[in-house]
Amino acid sequence: MLFLMEQLVKRKHWLKEIENGWQRRSILWLSGVRRTGKTSLAHSLGDVEYFDCEIPRVRRLLEDPEGFLADMKGKRVVLDEIHRLRDPAQVLKIAADHFPTVRILATGSSTLGASRKFRDTLTGRKTVLWLTPMILADLLDFHYERLEHRLLRGGLPPFFLSRDLPERDFQEWMDAYWAKDIQELFRLERRDSFQRFAELLMARSAGIFQAQKFAKECEVAHGTIRNYLKALETTLVAHVIRPFSTHRSTEIVSAPKVYAFDTGFVCYHRGWHQLRREDFGLLWKHFVLNELQGCLQLRDIRYWRDKHDHEVDFVLAPRGRDPIAIECKWSSGDPDLAGLRSFRHAYPKGQNFLVAQDADRAFTRRHADLTITVLPLPSLIRQLSSFI
C-alpha cells in the first residue's frame, strides 16, 4: 500500500532533474540509499520501458546488450538495480556510444564506482543524480507541511508515510543494507562490529570523528574503522564533512565531522520517540545539509573550527570565489555569532548566511563589522544556486 502511495505522488523536483539530466546526456545514473524512492520515481516517469534487473529473465535479456538496445531505439528505458547485471558498465557504455537515441535511467544504491563490476565508471558518458532523503519540495508533493514529522520519521518515503513510528523498520533497513549493499560491494567481515559502528555513528551524528575511540568500542583495529567509514560514505549512508582550512596554526585542519544520512535514523539511534525543543537544532542542521546535497547536488561541503572551539556549521568554497559561511539555527532570535566572527577574522571576504526555520523572508543584520543575511531555507538554496 505504501509503495502504491509513493507511486501516486509526482515528486516534481526530481522528475524535472531527470528530464534535465537526459537533456545533457543519454545515460543518467540515479543513486541513493535503499528506500529513498528510486523505483517509485522511475515508475512515475511518463512513457518509459521499465526493467527490474533483479529478475533473472531481465538479466538474460540484457546478456545481448546490442540486441536489447536495438529494440529500444528512440525509447526511454529504466534499468532498475543495474548492478545485478554481470557487466552493467558494458551495457551503459554500448548504449552511450552506439545507441544515443536510447535514454537510460540506471539506478543503484551507491555511487557508480562502488561496485567491483563497474571497472569503467563511464566518465564523460553519463549524468549523475543523487536522490537524497526527502527535501522541502517533497513535503509539498506529499501534502505534509509539518517539518517536525519529517525530522522525527526521516526522509525515506515509506517511513515518512507510515501510520506509526516505524521503529522495527529502521533495524530491518540496517539488516538489508548489510546483506545487499555492504556484503555485495565490500564483503566486509564481522557484521556485529560493523553494525555497532554504524549505530554509534548515527547516535553521535554531526560530531567530530575519532577513529581510535570507535575502534575501542567496536573491538576492531583503527584501520578497520576507517574501512567501515569509507564503506558508509561510498554507499551514501554517512557524509564526511571535512574542515575548511588554509593550514593556519589556529585551525582544525584534519579532523572531520560525520553526519548520518537521515534524521529518522539519528532519532531512532538516540532513542527519541518525541522531539523536545532542544532536539530541533541538531536535526535542523542535518536537514539543511540534506537540502544542500539534494537541491544543489553538492558533495564538497566543509565546516570550520578553530582551536578555541569557535565553529561555523558549513562552508562552501567554490573555485575562484571567497568562502561562503552558513550557520543553521532553529530560531533566528539573538544567535551566537562568535563562530562567524572568528571565521571572518581569518577570512574577511565572503557572504555570511544564517538559515533559520522561523525566518519567513530574507533580511540583513549588521553586528559591528559583521554583515549577515538571515533567510529561510528555500531562499538560501536560490541564493546559492547563482554561486555554485
C-alpha positions in Angstrom: 0.0 0.0 0.0 2.8 2.5 0.9 4.5 1.7 -2.4 1.3 2.5 -4.3 1.0 5.8 -2.3 4.6 6.6 -3.3 3.9 5.9 -7.0 0.8 8.2 -6.9 2.9 11.1 -5.8 4.6 13.1 -8.5 7.9 14.3 -7.0 8.1 17.3 -9.3 11.6 18.5 -8.3 13.2 15.1 -9.1 11.2 14.4 -12.2 12.4 17.8 -13.6 16.0 16.9 -12.7 15.7 13.6 -14.5 14.4 15.3 -17.6 17.2 17.9 -17.4 19.8 15.2 -17.0 18.5 13.4 -20.1 18.9 16.7 -22.0 22.6 16.7 -21.2 23.4 13.0 -21.8 21.6 9.9 -22.8 22.7 8.0 -19.7 21.5 9.1 -16.3 22.8 7.3 -13.2 20.3 7.7 -10.3 22.0 6.9 -7.0 20.6 7.0 -3.4 20.3 4.7 -0.4 17.8 2.0 -0.4 14.1 3.1 0.0 14.7 6.7 -0.9 12.1 6.1 -3.7 14.2 5.4 -6.8 11.9 2.7 -8.1 8.7 4.7 -7.4 10.3 7.7 -9.0 11.2 5.7 -12.1 7.6 4.3 -12.3 6.2 7.8 -12.1 8.1 8.9 -15.3 5.9 9.1 -18.3 6.5 7.0 -21.4 9.2 4.7 -20.2 10.1 1.0 -20.6 10.8 -0.4 -17.1 13.2 -3.4 -16.4 14.0 -4.7 -13.0 17.5 -6.2 -13.1 16.8 -8.3 -10.0 14.6 -10.6 -12.2 16.6 -13.4 -13.9 14.5 -13.1 -17.1 15.6 -9.4 -17.4 19.3 -10.3 -16.7 19.1 -12.9 -19.5 17.6 -10.4 -21.9 20.5 -8.0 -21.2 23.2 -10.6 -21.9 22.9 -9.4 -25.5 23.1 -5.6 -25.0 23.3 -4.8 -28.7 20.1 -6.7 -29.5 18.3 -5.3 -26.5 19.3 -1.7 -27.2 18.4 -2.0 -30.9 14.9 -2.9 -29.9 14.8 0.2 -27.6 15.8 2.8 -30.2 14.1 6.2 -29.6 12.7 5.0 -26.2 13.2 6.0 -22.6 14.4 3.0 -20.6 14.7 2.3 -16.8 17.3 -0.3 -15.7 16.5 -0.6 -12.0 19.1 -2.2 -9.8 21.5 -2.4 -12.7 24.4 -3.6 -10.6 22.7 -7.0 -10.6 23.9 -7.5 -14.2 27.1 -9.4 -14.8 28.7 -6.4 -16.6 26.5 -3.4 -16.2 29.2 -0.9 -17.3 29.4 -2.6 -20.7 25.6 -2.2 -21.3 25.7 1.5 -20.5 28.9 2.1 -22.5 27.5 0.5 -25.6 24.3 2.5 -25.1 26.2 5.8 -24.8 28.5 5.1 -27.7 26.3 3.4 -30.2 22.6 4.0 -29.3 22.4 7.7 -28.4 18.7 7.8 -29.1 18.0 5.4 -26.2 17.6 7.4 -23.0 18.6 5.2 -20.0 17.9 5.8 -16.3 20.0 3.3 -14.4 19.6 3.1 -10.6 21.7 1.8 -7.8 22.1 2.1 -4.0 25.5 3.6 -4.1 27.9 5.7 -6.1 28.8 4.3 -9.5 32.4 3.4 -8.6 31.4 1.4 -5.5 30.7 -1.9 -7.2 33.6 -4.1 -8.4 31.5 -4.7 -11.5 32.0 -1.1 -12.7 35.5 -1.3 -13.9 34.6 1.6 -16.2 32.8 4.4 -14.4 31.6 5.9 -17.8 33.4 9.3 -17.3 32.0 11.7 -19.8 29.2 9.4 -20.9 26.7 9.9 -18.0 24.9 12.4 -15.9 24.7 11.6 -12.2 21.7 12.5 -10.0 21.8 11.8 -6.2 18.3 11.1 -4.8 18.6 12.2 -1.2 16.1 11.7 1.6 13.0 13.9 1.2 13.7 17.6 0.6 11.3 20.5 1.3 9.8 20.3 -2.2 8.9 16.6 -1.5 7.0 17.6 1.6 4.7 19.8 -0.5 4.3 16.9 -3.1 3.3 14.5 -0.2 1.0 17.2 1.2 2.8 17.3 4.6 4.0 20.7 5.7 4.9 19.8 9.3 8.7 19.8 9.3 8.7 18.1 12.8 7.2 15.0 11.3 9.9 14.9 8.6 12.6 15.3 11.2 11.4 12.5 13.5 10.4 10.0 10.9 13.2 10.8 8.4 13.1 11.3 4.7 12.6 7.7 3.4 9.1 7.9 1.9 7.8 4.5 3.4 9.0 5.5 6.9 7.6 9.1 6.5 4.2 7.8 5.3 3.9 5.0 8.0 0.9 5.4 10.3 3.0 4.7 13.4 6.6 5.4 14.2 8.3 2.6 12.2 10.9 1.5 14.8 11.1 -2.1 13.6 11.7 -0.9 10.0 14.9 1.0 11.0 16.5 -2.2 12.1 15.2 -4.2 9.1 16.7 -1.5 6.9 20.1 -1.9 8.5 19.9 -5.7 8.1 19.1 -5.3 4.4 21.8 -2.7 4.0 24.4 -5.1 5.4 23.2 -8.1 3.3 22.5 -6.3 -0.1 24.9 -3.4 -0.1 27.9 -4.0 2.2 28.3 -7.7 1.5 27.8 -7.4 -2.2 30.0 -4.4 -2.7 32.7 -4.8 0.0 32.4 -8.3 1.5 33.3 -6.9 5.0 33.5 -9.4 7.9 32.3 -9.0 11.4 28.8 -7.9 10.9 28.3 -7.2 14.6 31.2 -4.8 14.7 30.2 -3.0 11.6 26.6 -2.6 12.7 27.7 -1.4 16.2 29.9 1.2 14.4 27.0 2.4 12.2 24.7 2.6 15.2 27.2 4.6 17.2 27.9 6.9 14.3 24.3 7.7 13.8 23.7 8.3 17.5 26.7 10.7 17.5 26.0 12.2 14.2 27.5 15.7 13.5 30.3 15.1 16.0 34.0 15.2 15.4 35.1 11.8 14.2 37.7 10.0 16.3 38.6 6.6 14.8 40.5 5.4 17.8 37.5 5.9 20.1 35.2 3.9 17.8 37.9 1.2 17.4 37.9 0.6 21.1 34.1 0.5 21.4 33.7 -1.8 18.4 36.6 -4.0 19.3 38.3 -3.7 16.0 41.5 -2.1 14.7 41.9 1.5 14.0 42.3 0.8 10.2 39.2 -1.3 10.2 37.1 1.6 11.5 38.4 3.7 8.6 37.4 1.0 6.2 33.9 0.9 7.7 33.6 4.7 7.4 34.7 4.5 3.8 32.0 1.9 3.0 29.4 4.0 4.7 30.5 7.1 2.8 30.6 5.3 -0.6 27.1 4.0 -0.1 25.8 7.5 0.9 24.8 6.4 4.4 27.4 8.7 6.1 28.6 12.1 5.0 32.1 13.0 5.9 32.3 16.8 6.3 36.0 17.8 6.3 37.3 21.0 7.8 37.8 24.1 5.7 41.4 25.3 6.3 44.3 27.1 4.8 46.5 25.3 7.4 46.7 28.1 9.8 48.1 27.2 13.2 44.8 28.1 15.0 42.6 25.9 12.8 41.4 22.3 12.9 42.9 21.0 9.7 42.2 17.3 9.5 39.5 16.0 11.9 36.3 15.5 10.0 32.7 15.6 11.2 30.5 12.7 10.2 26.7 13.2 9.6 24.2 10.3 9.3 22.3 10.4 6.0 18.8 10.7 7.6 17.3 12.4 10.6 15.0 9.4 11.2 17.9 7.2 11.8 19.5 9.8 14.1 16.3 9.9 16.2 16.0 6.1 16.3 19.5 5.5 17.4 19.3 8.3 20.0 16.1 6.7 21.4 13.9 9.7 20.6 10.2 8.9 20.2 9.1 12.5 20.5 11.1 15.6 19.9 11.9 18.2 22.6 12.7 21.8 21.8 16.4 21.1 22.5 16.5 18.4 19.8 15.5 20.6 16.9 18.8 22.5 16.4 20.8 19.3 15.7 18.1 17.9 13.3 17.7 21.2 11.5 21.4 21.2 10.8 21.0 17.7 9.2 18.0 18.9 7.2 19.9 21.9 5.9 22.8 19.6 4.8 20.3 17.3 3.1 18.8 20.2 1.2 22.2 21.4 0.0 23.0 18.0 -1.2 19.6 17.3 -2.8 18.8 20.6 -4.4 22.3 21.7 -5.4 23.8 18.1 -5.7 26.8 19.3 -3.6 29.3 16.9 -2.2 32.2 19.1 -1.2 30.7 20.8 1.9 33.1 21.8 4.7 32.8 23.0 8.2 35.2 25.3 10.1 36.6 25.2 13.6 39.4 26.8 15.4 41.3 25.6 18.5 39.2 27.8 20.8 36.1 25.8 19.7 34.7 28.6 17.6 32.8 26.9 14.7 30.8 27.5 11.5 28.4 24.8 10.6 29.0 24.7 6.8 31.5 26.4 4.5 31.2 26.4 0.7 34.4 27.3 -1.2 33.6 27.4 -4.9 36.8 27.5 -7.0 37.9 31.1 -7.5 35.4 32.5 -5.0 35.6 33.7 -1.4 34.3 31.2 1.1 30.6 31.2 1.9 29.7 30.7 5.6 26.4 29.1 6.6 25.1 28.9 10.2 22.0 26.8 10.9 19.6 27.9 13.6 16.1 26.6 14.5 15.3 30.1 15.7 16.7 33.4 14.3 16.4 35.2 17.6 19.6 36.6 19.0 22.0 33.9 17.6 25.5 33.3 18.9 27.8 34.8 16.3 31.2 34.0 17.9 32.0 31.3 15.3 31.2 33.6 12.4 33.2 36.5 13.9 36.2 34.3 14.4 35.9 32.8 10.9 35.6 36.3 9.3 38.6 37.5 11.3 40.6 34.8 9.5 38.8 35.1 6.1 37.3 38.6 5.9 35.8 38.3 2.4 32.7 36.2 1.6 29.0 36.0 2.3 27.5 35.1 5.6 24.2 33.3 5.7 22.1 32.4 8.8 19.4 29.9 7.7 16.6 29.7 10.3 13.5 27.6 10.4 11.4 30.5 11.7 12.6 33.1 9.1 9.8 33.9 6.6 11.8 36.3 4.4 15.4 37.3 3.8 16.8 40.3 5.6 20.2 41.7 6.5 21.6 42.1 10.0 24.7 44.1 11.0 26.7 43.2 14.1 29.6 45.6 14.4 31.7 44.8 11.3 29.8 41.6 10.5 27.0 41.5 7.9 24.7 38.5 7.9 21.8 37.6 5.6 19.1 35.8 7.7 16.8 33.8 5.4 14.5 30.7 5.1 15.9 27.6 3.6 14.3 27.9 0.1 15.8 31.4 -0.1 19.2 30.0 0.8 19.0 27.5 -2.0 18.0 30.1 -4.5 20.9 32.4 -3.4 23.4 29.6 -3.6 22.3 28.4 -7.0 23.8 31.5 -8.5 27.2 30.8 -6.8 27.6 27.1 -7.3 
